[in-house]
Structure formats: C-alpha cells, structure tokens
Amino acid sequence: MRFTSFLLLLFVLVSCNTESSEADKKDAASNTQDPHSYANVHEIRTEHLHLELDVNFENQTIYGVARHKMSKHSTSEAIFDVKGLEIMKVTTGKEGKEKATEYSVGKNDELLGAPLKVKVGKKDRYINIYYKTTEATEALDWLPPSLTAGKEHPFLYTQGQAILTRSWIPLQDTPLSRITYSADVKVPSELMAVMSADNPKERNVKGEYHFEMRQPIPAYLIAMAVGDLEYVELGNKCGVYAEPELTASAAYEFEDVPKMMQAAEELYGDYQWDQYDIVLLPYSFPFGGMENPRLTFANPTLLAGDRSLVSVIAHELAHSWSGNLVTNATWNDFWLNEGFTVYFENRIMEALYGKETADILALIEFQDLTVALEDMTSGEHPEDTHLKLELDHRSPDEGMTDIPYVKGAYFLRTLEQKVGRAKMDVFLEKYFNEFAFKTITTADFETYLNENLLKPNKIDFNTKEWIYGDGLPKNCVEITSKRLDNMIALANEFNEGTSSKIPAFLRKKRGDFITQEWLTFIRSLKHDTDLKTMAMLDQKFEFSTKANPAIKSDWFKLCVRAGYTPARPQIKAYLCKIGRRWFIESVYQCLVDSQKDGDYEFALEVFEAAKDNYHFVSRSTIEEVLKNK
C-alpha cells in the first residue's frame, strides 16, 4: 500500500469554513454545564471544524489537523477535550498565515481524558491542532481482514458516542455545542471512506475524499468508516454501503427504508438531512445501529433474513428528528434522545406493518425493561431508574440502559393515551420544529410540555413522577399481544409437563415464528428446564447453530442457566464473532452469575479468545462484568 506523507498532506489539503446557524449560537449561551467535558463553550466555541486526515493502516494511526473556526469571544483561552491523542503543535490563524501559540495538556482523567488549553488573542478566530492518534485512542476499531466479510482488506470505523470522539479528534466534546464540519481524508486507494456527511457513491482511484456536513451537529455524531465498500441505492434519497459479499443481503433486508422515510415524514415533518444512507460494519461494532446523521452505522446482526430486526433501522432513522435534530444538552438528559426515538420508531413500524407488529415490538421492549428495573432497584444505583439521570463523575455509558430508551418511550405512550394521538402528534411535530438543530435539557422539555400540551388542554399528568421517580408509575400504559401470549402458553406447557399443544408446535419450523415470538418463548421457559427438553428443542429448531444472533443471545442465556453444556462450543463461537454489546453482555453476565462449576472459568477463557475482536466499548463493558464475580 502507498500512502501520501503527512507533511505533503498538510500542504495539499484545503480548509473549508462555514457559519453555524443563529439558532445554534443561542444554545451555547445556556447556563447549563456538562459534567463530562472540560470545554469552555460558554466563553468560546467552535463554529466550524475542518479535518485533514491521513488514515494509515500500516501503523494503525490517523495523522490529522483539526482546524477550528471559533466564535467571537473575549477570553484568552480556548479549552478542548482530548484523550489518547498525541498533540504535535497548535497554531492560530488561517491556513498559510498560521503562527504558533502556547498550549498545555492538563492532567489526564481515566474517564474524561484531559483539557487541552490553548492561548488565544481576542481577535483569534482560527485554531489549528496538529495531532495523531495512538494505541490509547478508544473510538477507533482497526480490524484485520480476517474480521471482515471479504477477508481480503482491513477495515476501520469510529464510535464517538458518548464521549469518545475526543479520542480521535481534539475538539469540544459536549452536546451543548453544535458545529458544522468538513473533511479531506486520504485512505489506501483500494478502500472507500465514508462519513456522517455527504458521501461518495463510487471509489476514488487516488483514495482521496472530501466531505461536508452543512447542518450543525454535536461532536459525538462525527463518524467515519473506511473499508472495501460498495453502494447500493434503495430509493430516491437512500441507500446502503456494504462489503461486496453483503450488498445483496443488505439490499433485501433494508428494502423498506424508503417507505420508512415516507412514514416518518408523514408523522412529524420533513427529513432535514438531505440523504439517508446506511453503512454495514463488521460484527465487532458494539451497537445494533448508531444514528450518525446522513449515514447510520449498522451491525450485520440485523441481517436476519426475514426483516424481523429492521425496527433498529426505523429507530436510527427516527433519530434524524429526536437526537440529531433535537439533542440532549448533557448525558444526564439522554432520555430526550432515546425515549422519543423508541416511541417514534414504534409509530413508524405501526404505519408500515400494522399495530399487531408494533405492539409485539413494544412488549419485547417492556420485557427487557422489567428485567432492568429489577436489577437496578437492588443494585448500586437505584436512582438510575429515573429518566433524568445524575451521572456526574460516572461514565455516560452507565446511563445507556433500558430506562432512557424504554421507560422514556412508555412515558410518551402513556401521555398519548391521556391526551389522544391526534393532539400528541401535533405537539411532537411542533416540538421538533421549535427545537430543530438545538440542544435542550429535561427542564426545557418540561416547560415546553406544560405550556404547549398540558395547560392548553387542561390535562393533569404526573410528569415529575415519570421523570424523577423510581421505577414505573402506576398509570403506565399496558400493551397486550395474542401472538406473544400464545408463545408464553406454549412455554408453560413445557414448564408444567403438559402436552396438549406441544405435538403441533413440534411440527413447526423455526421460520414459522418471527424473532420476537421466539424470544418470548425462550424467555418464558424455566431456568432449570431439563436437559432432555433443551436437547430436543435445540435439535428441532437449531437454536444453537442456525438461529439469528438475537435469538441465539437469549437461547445461550437459557443454556447457561439450565446447565446445557453441549451448547458451549456454539456459545464460544458466538461470543468470538459478535461484538454487539447488548447481545453478548447478558450472556457473559449469566456465566458470571452461574453457580455451576466451570461457568466462570469458561467466561474468562472465551473473553481471552474474543477480546481483540471487540470494540473498546464492548471490551471495557465485559471486563467490568467479569470483575464483579
């Protein structure tokens, strides 16, 4: 492979600067403080960021220049967030007229990184930070060819949420501040680069790519992927990037994305990001999806073959309104991103596939929420069952539980039941328009809710109990599903040793039920299901070998609890392949919680074999699980 040298790159690439919106500037004037950032955005803030990046796979390093156009200010110091970066020099002034300036990197904090303090004059509007990533850069996942679908080329992707963008770009890493950005990126000529910006549809023979994100976004949504990618158009304003080996499967699985976009716009107004694309990443990606604007990052575990997991894409698309358009001011307000998005996702699924399907999805989420509430109530932080979190001095990742997602969505579902769907939809569309391209706090939302929905309609609603109270309020809406009830009844027949429905059930095939039905069935089986029954079910429905990753996750948890050790080879293979945190964390947790001989040792053995296949986010989570035996 041939790479342009770093010094040549600095002279060739051209910086681009654009103004941010007046509405966004008002956000930075807020008195809100972000406990997870050192940045002094209330004194001076980035308006536009231009990146010059040389992606070197040979030494797994990005060499970069971060050119910040700053707001007008009266301070003598600009503070940026950095973590795991080597700062080479800092200058002020436009490119070509730069002059060195004094800077210092403060004491490193294990969680937050360090403050990069840059001396500025009152007329300085441009700050240029020359840097390179290091082995301590947590946002980057450098993958060898063996961990890709094609097995021929390496792959790189970034994951910035919540506070990891500072580990590959020196910047003010707080959602309080929104910026526009552009980038010039150099990669090996056989690979393609894509970002959360406008993207190429074809590979550049020189490996040189230019990107523009003209809408202001928070730093955690700056993202990049580099690999052997091809583009497949799905509709007028949407498509999918994937390795050639996966393009056909991805195009089939995500065929309904244009319909999702239409349904979303009919609900809550125009899509404001011009283009909606998806990039399918390798299995190590720690999430099902990440809502990077214009380019959702997706895990190949979504390729179920029957489109039963496309609600994840509906979720990431919904983020184009809740989260990306209207953003939580701090990570303590995370539910404003995710609760609204889960609610919106469910409305999209209902519009496309009907109320029965939407209710099934909502009930599966409620099952997960019930487990999370039980664990948290008896755990170290029962206050984490509140929607408004208090995560000061803690990792924001600790707040990324079912509470902001599912309790948040059920808050909105219950509110809808109280006020009526028609009024709820009018309110939400107005909300998204009112706060478009802004960041807001929980208190901001409370005020807006009272003034624009509750008071005008003379509605009494227990808002504070939902937001600041423990667990679930008694008025939480109830959802039912005959199809899931049937799966529970089937599982109970196995649990009780009856057989009226079992013979007919055993004549079924795994494909006769959707993923969510199988999850309900498996979750309803007794934890001490006898080994003969486990073996019979595994042989009949091939859960250990041929089920999709979502079903396997729940099946393998049952295998551990029931002591069904014949599944161990498949469990190990699964945990070595899948890096999606939600799927693997609970399997490891079952092994750690098990009182059966050898399970904890097996977990340690598997993690040792699998850890290099995980992104930092999943790897650090599993390390914590294993430490808490």
Residue pairs with C-beta under 8 A, 6 or more apart in sequence:
1 57
1 58
1 188
1 190
2 188
2 189
3 54
3 56
3 58
3 186
3 188
4 12
4 54
4 186
6 54
6 63
9 52
9 54
9 63
9 186
10 52
10 65
10 130
13 52
13 65
13 184
14 95
14 184
15 50
15 52
15 67
15 94
15 95
16 48
16 50
16 182
16 212
17 47
17 48
17 50
17 67
17 69
17 182
18 48
18 180
18 182
18 214
19 47
19 48
19 180
20 47
20 48
20 178
20 179
20 180
20 216
21 216
21 437
23 436
23 437
23 438
24 178
24 216
24 437
24 438
25 47
25 71
26 438
27 176
27 177
27 178
27 329
27 438
27 439
28 41
28 42
28 45
28 71
28 176
28 177
29 42
30 42
30 176
30 329
30 439
30 441
31 42
32 176
32 329
32 330
32 441
33 330
34 174
34 175
34 176
34 329
34 330
34 331
35 330
35 332
35 391
35 392
35 393
36 112
36 162
36 163
36 173
36 174
36 330
36 331
36 391
36 396
37 81
37 112
37 163
37 172
37 173
37 174
37 176
38 79
38 80
38 81
38 106
38 112
38 114
38 115
39 45
39 79
39 80
39 81
39 172
39 173
39 174
39 177
40 75
40 77
40 78
40 79
41 172
41 174
41 176
41 177
43 73
43 74
43 75
44 70
44 71
44 73
44 75
44 78
44 120
45 70
45 71
45 172
45 177
46 68
46 69
46 70
46 71
46 171
46 172
46 177
46 179
47 69
47 70
47 71
47 179
47 180
48 68
48 69
48 179
48 180
48 181
48 182
49 66
49 67
49 68
49 69
49 169
49 171
49 179
49 180
49 181
49 182
49 222
50 66
50 67
50 69
50 181
50 182
50 183
50 184
51 64
51 65
51 66
51 67
51 169
51 181
51 182
51 183
51 184
51 185
52 64
52 65
52 67
52 183
52 184
53 62
53 63
53 64
53 183
53 184
53 185
53 186
53 224
54 62
54 63
54 64
54 186
55 62
55 156
55 185
55 186
55 187
55 188
55 193
55 226
56 62
56 63
57 142
57 154
57 156
57 188
60 135
60 140
60 142
61 132
61 133
61 134
62 132
62 133
62 137
62 140
62 168
63 131
63 132
64 130
64 131
64 132
64 133
64 169
65 128
65 129
65 130
65 131
66 128
66 129
66 131
66 169
66 170
66 171
67 95
67 126
67 127
67 128
68 78
68 80
68 126
68 127
68 128
68 129
68 171
69 125
69 126
70 78
70 120
70 124
70 125
70 126
70 127
72 125
73 120
73 122
74 122
75 120
76 119
76 120
76 121
76 122
77 117
77 118
77 119
77 120
78 117
78 118
78 120
78 127
79 115
79 116
79 117
79 118
79 172
80 115
80 116
80 118
80 129
80 166
80 170
80 171
80 172
80 173
81 112
81 113
81 114
81 115
81 116
81 163
81 166
81 170
81 171
81 172
81 173
81 174
82 105
82 113
82 114
82 115
82 116
82 131
82 166
82 167
82 170
83 108
83 112
83 113
83 114
83 136
83 137
83 138
83 164
83 166
83 167
84 113
84 133
84 134
84 135
84 136
84 137
84 138
84 167
85 131
85 132
85 133
85 134
85 137
85 166
85 167
85 168
85 170
86 131
86 132
86 133
86 134
87 103
87 105
87 116
87 129
87 130
87 131
87 170
88 130
88 131
88 132
89 100
89 130
90 100
90 101
90 103
90 116
90 118
90 127
90 128
90 129
90 130
91 98
91 99
91 100
91 101
91 127
91 128
91 130
92 98
92 99
92 101
92 118
92 120
92 121
92 124
92 126
92 127
92 128
93 99
93 124
93 126
93 128
94 126
95 128
98 126
98 128
101 118
101 119
101 120
101 124
101 127
102 118
102 119
103 116
103 117
103 118
103 119
104 116
104 117
105 114
105 115
105 116
105 117
106 114
106 115
106 116
106 117
107 114
108 114
111 163
111 394
111 395
112 163
113 166
113 167
116 129
116 170
118 127
118 129
120 127
129 170
131 170
133 140
133 167
133 168
136 167
137 167
137 168
138 164
138 167
138 616
138 617
139 158
139 159
139 160
139 164
139 165
139 167
139 168
139 616
140 156
140 157
140 158
140 167
140 168
141 156
141 157
141 158
141 159
141 284
141 285
141 615
141 616
142 154
142 155
142 156
143 154
143 155
143 156
143 282
143 284
144 154
145 151
145 152
145 153
145 154
147 155
147 282
147 283
147 284
147 613
148 154
148 155
148 227
148 228
148 243
148 282
149 242
149 243
149 245
149 246
149 282
149 300
150 228
150 243
150 244
150 245
152 228
153 190
153 191
153 227
153 228
154 191
154 227
155 225
155 226
155 227
155 228
155 281
155 282
156 224
156 225
156 226
156 227
157 223
157 224
157 225
157 226
157 227
157 281
157 282
157 285
157 297
158 165
158 168
158 222
158 223
158 224
158 225
159 223
159 285
159 286
159 287
159 290
159 297
159 615
159 616
159 617
160 168
160 219
160 220
160 221
160 222
160 223
161 220
161 221
161 290
162 220
162 331
162 395
162 396
162 397
162 400
163 173
163 220
163 331
163 396
164 220
164 616
164 617
165 171
165 173
165 219
165 220
165 222
166 173
166 219
169 219
169 222
171 179
171 219
172 219
173 219
173 220
174 218
174 219
174 330
175 218
175 219
175 220
175 327
175 328
175 329
175 330
175 331
175 439
176 218
176 329
176 330
176 439
177 218
177 219
177 439
178 216
178 217
178 218
178 327
178 437
178 438
178 439
179 216
179 217
179 218
179 219
180 213
180 214
180 215
180 216
180 217
181 197
181 211
181 213
181 217
181 222
182 197
182 210
182 211
182 212
182 213
183 195
183 197
183 209
183 210
183 211
183 224
184 208
184 209
184 210
184 211
185 193
185 195
185 208
185 209
185 210
185 211
185 224
185 226
186 207
186 208
186 209
187 193
187 207
187 209
187 226
188 207
189 204
189 205
189 206
189 207
190 207
190 228
191 203
191 207
191 226
191 227
191 228
191 229
192 200
192 203
192 204
192 209
192 226
192 227
192 228
192 229
192 241
193 207
193 209
193 224
193 225
193 226
194 200
194 224
194 225
194 226
194 229
194 241
194 277
194 279
194 295
195 211
195 213
195 222
195 223
195 224
195 225
195 295
196 213
196 217
196 221
196 222
196 223
196 224
196 292
196 293
196 294
196 295
197 211
197 212
197 213
197 294
197 295
198 211
198 212
198 213
198 274
198 275
198 294
199 211
199 241
199 275
199 277
199 294
199 295
200 209
201 231
201 239
202 231
203 229
213 222
213 293
213 294
215 272
215 273
215 293
215 437
216 437
217 293
217 324
218 327
218 439
221 291
221 292
221 293
221 324
222 292
223 290
223 292
223 295
223 297
225 241
225 279
225 281
225 297
227 243
228 243
228 244
229 241
229 242
229 243
229 279
230 241
230 242
230 243
230 244
230 247
231 239
231 240
231 241
231 277
232 239
232 240
232 241
232 242
232 247
232 250
232 251
233 239
234 240
234 251
234 254
234 255
234 257
234 258
235 257
235 258
235 261
236 258
237 258
237 261
237 271
237 274
237 275
237 276
238 257
238 258
238 261
238 275
238 276
238 277
238 278
239 277
239 278
240 247
240 250
240 251
240 254
240 257
240 277
240 278
240 279
240 280
241 277
241 278
241 279
241 280
241 295
242 250
242 279
242 280
243 280
246 280
246 300
246 303
249 303
249 305
250 278
250 280
250 303
252 307
253 302
253 303
253 304
253 305
253 307
253 310
254 278
254 310
254 313
255 307
256 307
256 310
256 352
257 276
257 278
257 313
257 317
259 352
260 313
260 314
260 317
260 348
260 352
261 271
261 276
261 317
263 347
263 348
263 351
263 352
264 271
264 317
264 318
264 320
264 321
264 344
264 348
265 271
266 351
267 344
267 347
267 348
267 351
267 425
267 428
267 429
268 321
268 344
268 425
268 428
268 429
268 432
269 321
269 429
269 432
269 433
271 320
272 320
272 325
272 436
273 293
273 294
273 320
273 324
274 294
275 294
276 294
276 296
276 317
276 320
277 294
277 295
277 296
278 295
278 296
278 297
278 298
278 313
278 316
279 295
279 296
279 297
279 298
280 298
280 299
280 300
280 303
281 297
281 298
281 299
281 300
282 300
283 299
283 300
283 301
283 577
283 578
283 579
283 580
283 613
284 579
284 613
284 614
284 615
284 618
285 297
285 298
285 299
285 579
285 580
285 615
286 579
286 580
286 581
286 614
286 615
286 617
286 618
287 297
287 299
287 580
287 581
287 582
287 617
288 298
288 299
288 301
288 302
288 309
288 312
288 580
288 582
289 296
289 297
289 298
289 299
289 302
289 312
289 313
289 315
289 316
290 296
290 297
290 316
291 315
291 316
291 319
291 320
291 323
291 324
291 341
293 320
293 324
296 313
296 316
296 317
298 312
298 313
298 316
299 579
299 580
301 309
301 548
301 549
301 550
301 578
301 580
301 583
302 309
302 310
302 312
302 313
304 515
304 548
304 550
305 548
306 511
306 514
306 515
308 514
308 515
308 516
308 548
309 515
309 548
309 550
311 345
311 346
311 349
311 361
314 345
314 348
314 349
314 352
315 341
315 342
315 345
317 345
317 348
318 340
318 341
318 344
318 345
318 348
319 337
319 341
321 340
321 344
321 432
322 336
322 337
322 340
322 341
322 344
322 432
323 337
323 338
323 340
323 341
325 432
325 435
325 436
325 437
326 336
326 340
326 431
326 432
326 435
326 436
326 438
326 439
326 440
327 336
327 337
327 438
327 439
327 440
328 334
328 335
328 336
328 337
328 439
328 440
328 441
329 439
329 440
329 441
329 444
330 441
331 389
331 391
331 396
331 399
332 388
332 389
332 390
332 391
332 392
332 399
332 442
333 388
333 389
333 440
333 441
333 442
334 389
334 396
334 399
334 400
334 404
335 387
335 388
335 389
335 403
335 404
335 405
335 407
335 408
335 442
336 408
336 440
336 442
336 445
337 404
338 404
338 405
338 408
339 387
339 404
339 405
339 406
339 407
339 408
339 409
339 411
339 412
340 408
340 409
340 412
340 428
341 405
342 365
342 405
342 406
342 408
342 409
343 408
343 409
343 412
343 413
346 358
346 361
346 362
346 409
346 413
347 358
349 357
349 358
349 361
350 357
350 358
356 481
356 483
359 479
359 480
359 481
360 481
360 483
360 484
360 514
360 516
360 517
361 516
362 409
362 413
362 479
363 479
363 480
363 481
363 484
363 516
363 520
364 484
364 516
364 519
364 520
365 402
365 405
365 406
365 409
366 406
366 410
366 479
367 519
367 520
367 523
368 402
368 406
369 402
369 403
369 406
369 407
369 410
369 472
371 402
372 401
372 402
372 403
372 406
373 385
373 402
373 403
373 471
373 472
376 382
376 384
376 385
376 401
376 403
377 385
377 470
377 471
381 398
382 470
383 390
383 470
384 398
384 399
384 401
384 403
385 403
385 407
385 470
385 471
386 403
386 467
386 468
386 469
386 470
387 403
387 404
387 407
387 408
387 411
387 442
387 466
387 467
387 468
388 442
388 467
388 468
389 399
389 404
391 398
391 399
397 617
397 621
407 466
407 472
410 472
410 476
410 477
411 466
411 467
412 424
413 477
413 479
414 466
414 473
414 475
414 476
414 477
415 424
415 461
416 424
416 477
417 477
418 459
418 461
419 427
419 453
419 454
419 457
419 459
419 461
423 453
423 457
424 453
427 449
427 452
427 453
430 452
431 448
431 452
434 448
435 444
435 448
440 448
442 467
446 463
446 464
446 467
449 463
450 463
453 459
454 460
454 461
454 463
462 473
462 475
465 473
466 473
483 517
484 516
484 517
484 520
487 513
487 517
487 518
487 520
487 521
487 524
488 520
488 521
488 524
489 501
490 501
490 502
490 505
490 521
491 520
491 521
491 522
491 524
491 525
492 524
493 499
493 500
493 501
493 502
494 502
494 525
494 526
494 529
494 533
495 524
495 525
495 526
495 529
506 540
509 541
510 518
510 541
510 542
510 543
510 546
510 547
513 521
515 548
515 550
515 551
518 547
518 551
518 554
519 550
519 551
519 554
522 543
522 551
522 554
522 555
522 558
523 554
525 558
527 558
527 561
527 562
528 561
528 562
529 558
529 562
530 562
531 562
531 563
531 564
534 558
534 559
534 562
534 564
535 564
535 566
537 543
538 544
538 555
538 564
538 566
538 567
541 547
543 551
543 552
543 555
544 552
544 555
544 556
544 559
544 567
544 570
544 571
545 570
547 555
549 574
549 578
549 580
549 583
550 583
552 570
552 574
552 583
553 574
553 582
553 583
553 584
553 586
553 587
555 567
556 567
556 570
556 571
556 574
556 587
556 590
557 586
557 587
557 590
558 564
559 567
559 571
560 571
560 587
560 590
560 591
560 594
560 596
560 599
561 590
561 594
563 596
568 602
571 587
571 606
572 602
572 605
572 606
572 609
574 584
574 587
575 584
575 587
575 588
575 606
575 607
575 610
576 606
576 609
576 610
576 613
577 613
578 584
579 613
579 614
579 615
579 618
580 618
581 617
581 618
581 621
584 618
584 622
585 618
585 621
585 622
585 625
588 603
588 607
588 622
588 625
588 626
589 625
591 599
591 600
591 602
591 603
592 599
592 600
592 603
592 625
592 626
592 628
592 629
594 600
600 629
603 626
604 626
607 622
607 623
607 626
611 619
611 622
614 622
